[in-house]
Amino acid sequence: MPRTITSSVKRARLRQGMTQQDLAEKCAEAGAPVDESHLSRIERGIFRPRPRLRAVLAQVLEIDPDTFDESGPEAYRRPRSSA
């Protein structure tokens, strides 16, 4: 299900001609610092953005904030530890 979010975020970013670095800078300016690798994971569906970042992404990318609610319950998939 995260692919809907992934596609929306990536499509909106590309539609605005932004790189992941550009988006990370705009998010930081809006009060939600994030790095490019985290944005990449969001776009690929590995992580779901937390509420503050979701709001900032929706604002910066000019997408409907409800887009993020389409994939079901609030959850992050966490990487398995190698320990």
Backbone atoms as SQL, in Angstrom:
CREATE TABLE atoms (id INTEGER PRIMARY KEY, chain TEXT, resi INTEGER, resn TEXT, atom TEXT, x REAL, y REAL, z REAL);
INSERT INTO atoms VALUES
  (1, 'A', 1, 'MET', 'N', 0.777, -1.199, 0.000),
  (2, 'A', 1, 'MET', 'CA', 0.000, 0.000, 0.000),
  (3, 'A', 1, 'MET', 'C', 0.834, 1.288, 0.000),
  (4, 'A', 2, 'PRO', 'N', 2.029, 1.328, 0.604),
  (5, 'A', 2, 'PRO', 'CA', 2.780, 2.578, 0.610),
  (6, 'A', 2, 'PRO', 'C', 3.114, 3.085, -0.785),
  (7, 'A', 3, 'ARG', 'N', 2.988, 2.259, -1.809),
  (8, 'A', 3, 'ARG', 'CA', 3.324, 2.706, -3.153),
  (9, 'A', 3, 'ARG', 'C', 2.496, 3.918, -3.577),
  (10, 'A', 4, 'THR', 'N', 1.242, 4.019, -3.096),
  (11, 'A', 4, 'THR', 'CA', 0.426, 5.190, -3.409),
  (12, 'A', 4, 'THR', 'C', 1.103, 6.437, -2.887),
  (13, 'A', 5, 'ILE', 'N', 1.545, 6.393, -1.636),
  (14, 'A', 5, 'ILE', 'CA', 2.263, 7.513, -1.042),
  (15, 'A', 5, 'ILE', 'C', 3.558, 7.739, -1.801),
  (16, 'A', 6, 'THR', 'N', 4.293, 6.653, -2.005),
  (17, 'A', 6, 'THR', 'CA', 5.575, 6.747, -2.687),
  (18, 'A', 6, 'THR', 'C', 5.403, 7.426, -4.035),
  (19, 'A', 7, 'SER', 'N', 4.466, 6.964, -4.822),
  (20, 'A', 7, 'SER', 'CA', 4.256, 7.529, -6.141),
  (21, 'A', 7, 'SER', 'C', 3.859, 8.995, -6.055),
  (22, 'A', 8, 'SER', 'N', 2.987, 9.322, -5.122),
  (23, 'A', 8, 'SER', 'CA', 2.521, 10.707, -4.988),
  (24, 'A', 8, 'SER', 'C', 3.657, 11.644, -4.629),
  (25, 'A', 9, 'VAL', 'N', 4.463, 11.249, -3.664),
  (26, 'A', 9, 'VAL', 'CA', 5.570, 12.103, -3.232),
  (27, 'A', 9, 'VAL', 'C', 6.583, 12.269, -4.356),
  (28, 'A', 10, 'LYS', 'N', 6.981, 11.183, -4.953),
  (29, 'A', 10, 'LYS', 'CA', 7.990, 11.268, -6.004),
  (30, 'A', 10, 'LYS', 'C', 7.457, 12.013, -7.228),
  (31, 'A', 11, 'ARG', 'N', 6.235, 11.704, -7.627),
  (32, 'A', 11, 'ARG', 'CA', 5.659, 12.399, -8.788),
  (33, 'A', 11, 'ARG', 'C', 5.556, 13.898, -8.540),
  (34, 'A', 12, 'ALA', 'N', 5.089, 14.264, -7.347),
  (35, 'A', 12, 'ALA', 'CA', 4.949, 15.691, -7.035),
  (36, 'A', 12, 'ALA', 'C', 6.306, 16.379, -7.018),
  (37, 'A', 13, 'ARG', 'N', 7.302, 15.700, -6.451),
  (38, 'A', 13, 'ARG', 'CA', 8.656, 16.270, -6.412),
  (39, 'A', 13, 'ARG', 'C', 9.188, 16.479, -7.829),
  (40, 'A', 14, 'LEU', 'N', 9.047, 15.470, -8.653),
  (41, 'A', 14, 'LEU', 'CA', 9.549, 15.565, -10.024),
  (42, 'A', 14, 'LEU', 'C', 8.759, 16.580, -10.842),
  (43, 'A', 15, 'ARG', 'N', 7.457, 16.640, -10.599),
  (44, 'A', 15, 'ARG', 'CA', 6.608, 17.606, -11.319),
  (45, 'A', 15, 'ARG', 'C', 7.070, 19.033, -11.046),
  (46, 'A', 16, 'GLN', 'N', 7.574, 19.269, -9.836),
  (47, 'A', 16, 'GLN', 'CA', 8.055, 20.604, -9.489),
  (48, 'A', 16, 'GLN', 'C', 9.525, 20.798, -9.840),
  (49, 'A', 17, 'GLY', 'N', 10.121, 19.790, -10.456),
  (50, 'A', 17, 'GLY', 'CA', 11.503, 19.907, -10.897),
  (51, 'A', 17, 'GLY', 'C', 12.509, 19.928, -9.757),
  (52, 'A', 18, 'MET', 'N', 12.161, 19.286, -8.649),
  (53, 'A', 18, 'MET', 'CA', 13.044, 19.278, -7.479),
  (54, 'A', 18, 'MET', 'C', 13.824, 17.979, -7.382),
  (55, 'A', 19, 'THR', 'N', 15.046, 18.106, -6.901),
  (56, 'A', 19, 'THR', 'CA', 15.818, 16.927, -6.524),
  (57, 'A', 19, 'THR', 'C', 15.453, 16.581, -5.081),
  (58, 'A', 20, 'GLN', 'N', 15.902, 15.430, -4.625),
  (59, 'A', 20, 'GLN', 'CA', 15.677, 15.087, -3.222),
  (60, 'A', 20, 'GLN', 'C', 16.388, 16.089, -2.314),
  (61, 'A', 21, 'GLN', 'N', 17.531, 16.570, -2.733),
  (62, 'A', 21, 'GLN', 'CA', 18.253, 17.571, -1.947),
  (63, 'A', 21, 'GLN', 'C', 17.432, 18.862, -1.851),
  (64, 'A', 22, 'ASP', 'N', 16.842, 19.292, -2.969),
  (65, 'A', 22, 'ASP', 'CA', 15.993, 20.486, -2.954),
  (66, 'A', 22, 'ASP', 'C', 14.840, 20.311, -1.972),
  (67, 'A', 23, 'LEU', 'N', 14.197, 19.148, -2.043),
  (68, 'A', 23, 'LEU', 'CA', 13.063, 18.878, -1.162),
  (69, 'A', 23, 'LEU', 'C', 13.499, 18.848, 0.294),
  (70, 'A', 24, 'ALA', 'N', 14.640, 18.231, 0.570),
  (71, 'A', 24, 'ALA', 'CA', 15.154, 18.186, 1.943),
  (72, 'A', 24, 'ALA', 'C', 15.394, 19.603, 2.466),
  (73, 'A', 25, 'GLU', 'N', 15.943, 20.477, 1.634),
  (74, 'A', 25, 'GLU', 'CA', 16.201, 21.863, 2.049),
  (75, 'A', 25, 'GLU', 'C', 14.901, 22.605, 2.323),
  (76, 'A', 26, 'LYS', 'N', 13.904, 22.416, 1.478),
  (77, 'A', 26, 'LYS', 'CA', 12.618, 23.087, 1.681),
  (78, 'A', 26, 'LYS', 'C', 11.925, 22.566, 2.941),
  (79, 'A', 27, 'CYS', 'N', 12.035, 21.281, 3.196),
  (80, 'A', 27, 'CYS', 'CA', 11.454, 20.711, 4.420),
  (81, 'A', 27, 'CYS', 'C', 12.136, 21.294, 5.655),
  (82, 'A', 28, 'ALA', 'N', 13.453, 21.403, 5.600),
  (83, 'A', 28, 'ALA', 'CA', 14.201, 21.978, 6.726),
  (84, 'A', 28, 'ALA', 'C', 13.791, 23.429, 6.963),
  (85, 'A', 29, 'GLU', 'N', 13.655, 24.192, 5.884),
  (86, 'A', 29, 'GLU', 'CA', 13.224, 25.587, 6.002),
  (87, 'A', 29, 'GLU', 'C', 11.837, 25.699, 6.619),
  (88, 'A', 30, 'ALA', 'N', 10.996, 24.680, 6.386),
  (89, 'A', 30, 'ALA', 'CA', 9.628, 24.689, 6.905),
  (90, 'A', 30, 'ALA', 'C', 9.538, 24.072, 8.301),
  (91, 'A', 31, 'GLY', 'N', 10.677, 23.685, 8.859),
  (92, 'A', 31, 'GLY', 'CA', 10.687, 23.189, 10.231),
  (93, 'A', 31, 'GLY', 'C', 10.640, 21.683, 10.403),
  (94, 'A', 32, 'ALA', 'N', 10.895, 20.943, 9.327),
  (95, 'A', 32, 'ALA', 'CA', 10.915, 19.485, 9.418),
  (96, 'A', 32, 'ALA', 'C', 12.189, 18.974, 8.743),
  (97, 'A', 33, 'PRO', 'N', 13.328, 19.078, 9.450),
  (98, 'A', 33, 'PRO', 'CA', 14.584, 18.629, 8.841),
  (99, 'A', 33, 'PRO', 'C', 14.530, 17.150, 8.481),
  (100, 'A', 34, 'VAL', 'N', 15.010, 16.848, 7.305),
  (101, 'A', 34, 'VAL', 'CA', 15.051, 15.470, 6.819),
  (102, 'A', 34, 'VAL', 'C', 16.212, 15.392, 5.833),
  (103, 'A', 35, 'ASP', 'N', 16.848, 14.236, 5.763),
  (104, 'A', 35, 'ASP', 'CA', 17.944, 14.116, 4.797),
  (105, 'A', 35, 'ASP', 'C', 17.479, 13.363, 3.554),
  (106, 'A', 36, 'GLU', 'N', 18.313, 13.435, 2.539),
  (107, 'A', 36, 'GLU', 'CA', 17.966, 12.837, 1.245),
  (108, 'A', 36, 'GLU', 'C', 17.737, 11.335, 1.343),
  (109, 'A', 37, 'SER', 'N', 18.524, 10.659, 2.158),
  (110, 'A', 37, 'SER', 'CA', 18.367, 9.205, 2.259),
  (111, 'A', 37, 'SER', 'C', 17.016, 8.844, 2.870),
  (112, 'A', 38, 'HIS', 'N', 16.553, 9.654, 3.810),
  (113, 'A', 38, 'HIS', 'CA', 15.238, 9.398, 4.408),
  (114, 'A', 38, 'HIS', 'C', 14.137, 9.657, 3.383),
  (115, 'A', 39, 'LEU', 'N', 14.278, 10.721, 2.598),
  (116, 'A', 39, 'LEU', 'CA', 13.301, 10.987, 1.540),
  (117, 'A', 39, 'LEU', 'C', 13.271, 9.847, 0.528),
  (118, 'A', 40, 'SER', 'N', 14.427, 9.326, 0.211),
  (119, 'A', 40, 'SER', 'CA', 14.495, 8.198, -0.718),
  (120, 'A', 40, 'SER', 'C', 13.723, 7.007, -0.166),
  (121, 'A', 41, 'ARG', 'N', 13.897, 6.742, 1.129),
  (122, 'A', 41, 'ARG', 'CA', 13.180, 5.626, 1.758),
  (123, 'A', 41, 'ARG', 'C', 11.676, 5.865, 1.773),
  (124, 'A', 42, 'ILE', 'N', 11.271, 7.105, 1.960),
  (125, 'A', 42, 'ILE', 'CA', 9.839, 7.428, 1.910),
  (126, 'A', 42, 'ILE', 'C', 9.314, 7.183, 0.501),
  (127, 'A', 43, 'GLU', 'N', 10.044, 7.656, -0.498),
  (128, 'A', 43, 'GLU', 'CA', 9.614, 7.489, -1.881),
  (129, 'A', 43, 'GLU', 'C', 9.549, 6.025, -2.292),
  (130, 'A', 44, 'ARG', 'N', 10.424, 5.204, -1.718),
  (131, 'A', 44, 'ARG', 'CA', 10.439, 3.775, -2.059),
  (132, 'A', 44, 'ARG', 'C', 9.497, 2.950, -1.189),
  (133, 'A', 45, 'GLY', 'N', 8.860, 3.590, -0.209),
  (134, 'A', 45, 'GLY', 'CA', 7.906, 2.880, 0.620),
  (135, 'A', 45, 'GLY', 'C', 8.514, 2.131, 1.788),
  (136, 'A', 46, 'ILE', 'N', 9.775, 2.408, 2.101),
  (137, 'A', 46, 'ILE', 'CA', 10.427, 1.737, 3.224),
  (138, 'A', 46, 'ILE', 'C', 10.001, 2.385, 4.539),
  (139, 'A', 47, 'PHE', 'N', 9.864, 3.702, 4.540),
  (140, 'A', 47, 'PHE', 'CA', 9.407, 4.448, 5.715),
  (141, 'A', 47, 'PHE', 'C', 8.172, 5.251, 5.352),
  (142, 'A', 48, 'ARG', 'N', 7.326, 5.460, 6.350),
  (143, 'A', 48, 'ARG', 'CA', 6.217, 6.415, 6.237),
  (144, 'A', 48, 'ARG', 'C', 6.614, 7.656, 7.002),
  (145, 'A', 49, 'PRO', 'N', 6.380, 8.824, 6.445),
  (146, 'A', 49, 'PRO', 'CA', 6.746, 10.034, 7.175),
  (147, 'A', 49, 'PRO', 'C', 5.866, 10.229, 8.405),
  (148, 'A', 50, 'ARG', 'N', 6.471, 10.729, 9.450),
  (149, 'A', 50, 'ARG', 'CA', 5.727, 11.045, 10.671),
  (150, 'A', 50, 'ARG', 'C', 4.825, 12.253, 10.410),
  (151, 'A', 51, 'PRO', 'N', 3.867, 12.505, 11.308),
  (152, 'A', 51, 'PRO', 'CA', 2.865, 13.555, 11.053),
  (153, 'A', 51, 'PRO', 'C', 3.430, 14.925, 10.684),
  (154, 'A', 52, 'ARG', 'N', 4.435, 15.404, 11.386),
  (155, 'A', 52, 'ARG', 'CA', 4.982, 16.733, 11.075),
  (156, 'A', 52, 'ARG', 'C', 5.584, 16.764, 9.676),
  (157, 'A', 53, 'LEU', 'N', 6.363, 15.745, 9.350),
  (158, 'A', 53, 'LEU', 'CA', 6.977, 15.693, 8.025),
  (159, 'A', 53, 'LEU', 'C', 5.913, 15.519, 6.944),
  (160, 'A', 54, 'ARG', 'N', 4.891, 14.723, 7.232),
  (161, 'A', 54, 'ARG', 'CA', 3.794, 14.567, 6.264),
  (162, 'A', 54, 'ARG', 'C', 3.158, 15.918, 5.946),
  (163, 'A', 55, 'ALA', 'N', 2.901, 16.706, 6.988),
  (164, 'A', 55, 'ALA', 'CA', 2.280, 18.016, 6.785),
  (165, 'A', 55, 'ALA', 'C', 3.176, 18.922, 5.947),
  (166, 'A', 56, 'VAL', 'N', 4.461, 18.907, 6.241),
  (167, 'A', 56, 'VAL', 'CA', 5.405, 19.752, 5.503),
  (168, 'A', 56, 'VAL', 'C', 5.530, 19.269, 4.061),
  (169, 'A', 57, 'LEU', 'N', 5.632, 17.960, 3.864),
  (170, 'A', 57, 'LEU', 'CA', 5.710, 17.430, 2.498),
  (171, 'A', 57, 'LEU', 'C', 4.471, 17.828, 1.698),
  (172, 'A', 58, 'ALA', 'N', 3.311, 17.704, 2.310),
  (173, 'A', 58, 'ALA', 'CA', 2.069, 18.070, 1.618),
  (174, 'A', 58, 'ALA', 'C', 2.087, 19.543, 1.241),
  (175, 'A', 59, 'GLN', 'N', 2.554, 20.387, 2.148),
  (176, 'A', 59, 'GLN', 'CA', 2.613, 21.829, 1.888),
  (177, 'A', 59, 'GLN', 'C', 3.630, 22.147, 0.791),
  (178, 'A', 60, 'VAL', 'N', 4.826, 21.629, 0.932),
  (179, 'A', 60, 'VAL', 'CA', 5.901, 21.938, -0.018),
  (180, 'A', 60, 'VAL', 'C', 5.591, 21.382, -1.403),
  (181, 'A', 61, 'LEU', 'N', 5.039, 20.169, -1.447),
  (182, 'A', 61, 'LEU', 'CA', 4.777, 19.520, -2.727),
  (183, 'A', 61, 'LEU', 'C', 3.404, 19.856, -3.298),
  (184, 'A', 62, 'GLU', 'N', 2.622, 20.618, -2.501),
  (185, 'A', 62, 'GLU', 'CA', 1.280, 21.006, -2.933),
  (186, 'A', 62, 'GLU', 'C', 0.426, 19.785, -3.270),
  (187, 'A', 63, 'ILE', 'N', 0.417, 18.823, -2.345),
  (188, 'A', 63, 'ILE', 'CA', -0.421, 17.639, -2.497),
  (189, 'A', 63, 'ILE', 'C', -1.391, 17.577, -1.325),
  (190, 'A', 64, 'ASP', 'N', -2.446, 16.833, -1.490),
  (191, 'A', 64, 'ASP', 'CA', -3.464, 16.688, -0.461),
  (192, 'A', 64, 'ASP', 'C', -2.883, 15.897, 0.711),
  (193, 'A', 65, 'PRO', 'N', -2.943, 16.446, 1.925),
  (194, 'A', 65, 'PRO', 'CA', -2.407, 15.729, 3.086),
  (195, 'A', 65, 'PRO', 'C', -3.093, 14.378, 3.308),
  (196, 'A', 66, 'ASP', 'N', -4.322, 14.232, 2.822),
  (197, 'A', 66, 'ASP', 'CA', -5.023, 12.959, 2.977),
  (198, 'A', 66, 'ASP', 'C', -4.381, 11.847, 2.164),
  (199, 'A', 67, 'THR', 'N', -3.539, 12.215, 1.215),
  (200, 'A', 67, 'THR', 'CA', -2.803, 11.221, 0.424),
  (201, 'A', 67, 'THR', 'C', -2.062, 10.259, 1.336),
  (202, 'A', 68, 'PHE', 'N', -1.557, 10.780, 2.440),
  (203, 'A', 68, 'PHE', 'CA', -0.767, 9.961, 3.352),
  (204, 'A', 68, 'PHE', 'C', -1.614, 9.003, 4.166),
  (205, 'A', 69, 'ASP', 'N', -2.922, 9.252, 4.269),
  (206, 'A', 69, 'ASP', 'CA', -3.804, 8.400, 5.059),
  (207, 'A', 69, 'ASP', 'C', -4.369, 7.243, 4.245),
  (208, 'A', 70, 'GLU', 'N', -4.100, 7.216, 2.962),
  (209, 'A', 70, 'GLU', 'CA', -4.666, 6.190, 2.095),
  (210, 'A', 70, 'GLU', 'C', -4.076, 4.808, 2.316),
  (211, 'A', 71, 'SER', 'N', -2.943, 4.717, 2.989),
  (212, 'A', 71, 'SER', 'CA', -2.290, 3.417, 3.092),
  (213, 'A', 71, 'SER', 'C', -2.563, 2.701, 4.406),
  (214, 'A', 72, 'GLY', 'N', -3.487, 3.188, 5.194),
  (215, 'A', 72, 'GLY', 'CA', -3.849, 2.442, 6.390),
  (216, 'A', 72, 'GLY', 'C', -3.228, 2.979, 7.654),
  (217, 'A', 73, 'PRO', 'N', -3.041, 2.095, 8.631),
  (218, 'A', 73, 'PRO', 'CA', -2.613, 2.525, 9.962),
  (219, 'A', 73, 'PRO', 'C', -1.240, 3.185, 9.955),
  (220, 'A', 74, 'GLU', 'N', -1.066, 4.051, 10.911),
  (221, 'A', 74, 'GLU', 'CA', 0.197, 4.771, 11.110),
  (222, 'A', 74, 'GLU', 'C', 1.267, 3.767, 11.517),
  (223, 'A', 75, 'ALA', 'N', 2.296, 3.592, 10.706),
  (224, 'A', 75, 'ALA', 'CA', 3.353, 2.653, 11.074),
  (225, 'A', 75, 'ALA', 'C', 4.583, 2.909, 10.242),
  (226, 'A', 76, 'TYR', 'N', 5.701, 2.686, 10.854),
  (227, 'A', 76, 'TYR', 'CA', 6.961, 2.686, 10.158),
  (228, 'A', 76, 'TYR', 'C', 7.404, 1.245, 10.037),
  (229, 'A', 77, 'ARG', 'N', 7.971, 0.912, 8.927),
  (230, 'A', 77, 'ARG', 'CA', 8.672, -0.374, 8.840),
  (231, 'A', 77, 'ARG', 'C', 10.090, -0.086, 9.235),
  (232, 'A', 78, 'ARG', 'N', 10.552, -0.728, 10.245),
  (233, 'A', 78, 'ARG', 'CA', 11.902, -0.478, 10.729),
  (234, 'A', 78, 'ARG', 'C', 12.862, -1.532, 10.165),
  (235, 'A', 79, 'PRO', 'N', 14.071, -1.101, 9.814),
  (236, 'A', 79, 'PRO', 'CA', 15.038, -2.069, 9.327),
  (237, 'A', 79, 'PRO', 'C', 15.377, -3.081, 10.414),
  (238, 'A', 80, 'ARG', 'N', 15.587, -4.303, 9.994),
  (239, 'A', 80, 'ARG', 'CA', 15.981, -5.333, 10.953),
  (240, 'A', 80, 'ARG', 'C', 17.390, -5.063, 11.436),
  (241, 'A', 81, 'SER', 'N', 17.597, -5.270, 12.724),
  (242, 'A', 81, 'SER', 'CA', 18.949, -5.059, 13.259),
  (243, 'A', 81, 'SER', 'C', 19.820, -6.242, 12.865),
  (244, 'A', 82, 'SER', 'N', 21.077, -5.961, 12.666),
  (245, 'A', 82, 'SER', 'CA', 21.998, -7.014, 12.262),
  (246, 'A', 82, 'SER', 'C', 22.654, -7.662, 13.469),
  (247, 'A', 83, 'ALA', 'N', 22.230, -7.287, 14.655),
  (248, 'A', 83, 'ALA', 'CA', 22.846, -7.829, 15.880),
  (249, 'A', 83, 'ALA', 'C', 22.347, -9.201, 16.212);
